[in-house]
Amino acid sequence: MNVIVCIKQVPNTTDVRIDPVTNTLIREGVESIINPFDTYAIEEGVRLKERFGGKVIVITMGPPQAETALREALSLGGDEAILISDKKFAGSDTWATSYTLSRAIKHISTFDMIICGKQASDGDTAQVGPGISTHLDIPQVTYVKRIEEISNNKAKVERMTEEGYDIIETPLPCLLTVVKEINTPRLPSLKGMIKAKSAKIIKWTADDINCDPKNIGLEGSPTRVVKIFTPPPRKGGEILKGDTNEIAQRLAESLRDVVI
């Protein structure tokens, strides 16, 4: 079973900086980590490989420094790593990003399943995974908390909902986005770290995967960040003191004055 895991290198949440001109994240020189939700995607891909054989291909789109995230993914059990990097991708929104990743996956050609983390910690849109499946025209199941069964070219999964979960059966190939409830990511082994250190990282540009220039980067992004600002601090509230009945009466009067 061949599994493709899409990951993203994100700035450490304690060190986020914004370019005041482009309104995009400054990634160069910033401490970065694998997007936390993507570690669950890597782990689930490796577990599927251990159950059914095959291989795990990890891909990411980003600047050259994203190679470190790929090497970490290899140390966790990935078999191959692909870095999609090109200055032409700068400023891509979620639509352009999912398009680019789909072009890379088409270049890979053969796969049974794509696994993504449910969302990235820097954007929190949860749009890239579904976008990839749309560009590839394959089924998708989001918020997967468990893969129950894979057989006869079908997968049966549990999809987390606000009320509980749904059982969904989908044909393969398909794309899944996973939540942290699906597993507990392993730590890298010494053997894995040694392998990752010397592994060859495949690098593709926009031309290598035949991207349409009109669909990548800022030009190919239908959405733009036009302004970033810090919300003004809220004014101090009022603390009501006294016995319960008195507080309730004063609170009701205050709410009435606001409503009326």
N, C-alpha and C positions, 0 to 999 in steps of 0.2 A: 504494500500500500504506500503510495507516494503522497506525502503531505507537504504542502507549502505553508509556511508560517510567515506572516507579514508582521514585522516589528517596526518600532519607531524609537529613535534615540531622542530623549527629551531633556531639557535643562533640569538640573536638580531644583526642586521646588524652593530651596533656600537661596537660589542664585539666578533669578530671572531678570533679564534686562530687555528693554524694548528700544529698537532703533527709532529715534524721534522723527526721522525723515520718511522711512518706508512703513512705519508702524508694524514691523514684523519682529519676531524674536531674534535677538542676537545670539547666535550659537557658537561662533568662533571664540575660542578661549574661555568658554563657560563650562564648568563641570557638568557632565551629562551622564545619564543613566538610561538603561532600557526602560521604556514605559512600563510601569508596574503591572498593568493588566496584560501586557504582552508576555510576561514571564509565565503566566498560566497557559497561554496559547502554546508557547514552546514546550512546556511540560506535557501538555495533552498530546501534542504531535509526537513527542518521543515515546509516550506510553502507547500510542497507536502503532508506532513502528515496532515496539517490543512485543505487542500482541500479534500483529499481522505481518511483520517483515516490511521490506521496502526501505524508504529513506525519507529524511526530513530535510527540506531545502528552506533555508531562512533567507528572506529578502528584506531589504530596507531601502528607502529613498532618502537621501540626505547628503550633507557635505562629506568630504573625505574623512573627517574625524569619526563618522558613524561606523567606520570599520571596526572600532573597538567594541561596539555593541554586537556586531556580528561575531567577533571572536569569542565574546562572552557566551553568545547563543550556541556556538560550536562546543564550548566547554561544558555546556549543559546537555549535550546529546545530539545537536544538529549535525548533519552529515556534509552539507554544502552550504556556502554562503554567497549571496550576490548583493553587491552594492550598486544601486542605481544613482549615479551622481553626475550632475552637469549644471553649469551655471545657468543654463536655459530654464531649469526648474525653479529658480529663485522666485519666491512670492506665490507659489502655487497654493490655491485654496483646496478645500476637501474634494471638490469635483475634479480639478486638474490632477491632484495627487492620486485619486482612485483611478483616473484614466491612465496615468503613467504606470502605476503598479499593474494594471490589467494588461498593458502592452508588454511588460516584462514577463508576466505569467504566460501570455500567449507565446512569447519567445521560448519559454521553458517547454511548452507544448503539453507534456504528459503529466497529469496529476489526478488524484482521486478526491482530494479534499484540500480546501484552503481554510486556515484557522487564523483569526485575528483576535486581539484583545477587544473588549466591548467598546473602549474609547481610549483616547490619549489624554494624559494628565495635563498637557499644555493647552489643548483646544477644547476638550470635553464635548465634542459634537456627536460622536458615535456615528459619523456619516461615512467614513472611508471604507469600512468593511462592506456595508450594503452597496456603496458606490462601485466597488470592484465587481461584485456579483452582477450588478446591472450592466456594466460594460462588457462582461464576459457572457451575459445571458445565461446564467446558471442559477439554480435555487439557492436561497439563503435562509438561515435560521439564526436569529439574534438572541442574545442573553442566554446562551446555553449553559446549563449548570451540570449536565451529565450526558455522556454518550452511552446509551443503554446497549445498543446492538448495532453491528455492521455486518450485513450478509446480503447475498443476492443483489449486489450493486445498489443497496439501499442502506440508509442510516436511520436509526430511531433514537431520538434525543429528547431530553427534558428541557423545556424552555421556561425560564423563570418569569413569573408575572407578579403583579402586585398582590393578587389573591392567592397565589400558590405556584402551580406550574402546569404547563401543557405538555402532552406527549405528541411529538410531531415526527412523522416519517417522511423522509426526503430521498429522492434518487441521487446517485452519485454521477458525476462530480458535483459537489456543492460547496458553499461557503458557510462557515460557522463563526459567530463572534461569541466569545466565552466570558463568563464572569468568574470572580475569585472563588466562588463556592465549588467550582468544578474539580479542584485538586489542590495539593500543596506542592509548590515548585521545589525541586531538589537543589542541593548545592553542587557546584562543579566538583568533579573528581580530579585527582592529581593527573590521571591518565588523560582526562578530557582537557585539562588546562595545557598539558604538554602538546596534545594534538592541535588545539586551537592556536597556540603560539606560532606553529610552523605551517599552518594551513594556508592554502592559496585562496584568496578572496577574489571571486570573479567580479569584474567591474564593467558596467554597461553605461553608455551615454544615451542621450536622446536619439541619436542616429542609429545606434546599435539595435534599438528596439523599435525603430521605425515610427517614432512619435510624430504626429502632425503638429507642427510649430504653433498652430492656432489653438491647440488644446492644452498647452503646457505653460507653466510660469504665470506671470501676471497677465499676459495677453490672453491666456486660455482660462482665466479664472473669472467666472460670472459674479463672484462676490469679492468685495474689497473691504479691508479695515481702513476706514477713513479717519477715525479718531480714537485715541486711547486716553483715558483720564481716570484719576482716582476719585471715587464718589466723595462728596463733602461729608464731613463727620456729622453724625446725627446730634441734635440738641439734647441736652440732658433731660431725662424724664422726671416725673414727680413721684416721690415715694409717699404713699398714704399710710398713716399711722393711726392707731386707735384700736377699738374693739371691732370684731367682725361686722356687726350690724352697721356701725358708723362708717367703716371703710366701704361696705357695699353701697350704702346710701350715697356717699360722695362720688364713688365710681359711676353709679348710675346717672347722677347729675352731670358729671363730666362728659359721659358718652352722649347724653341727651343734648347737651349744648353743641357738641360736634355734629351730630346728625341733623339737628334742627337748624 
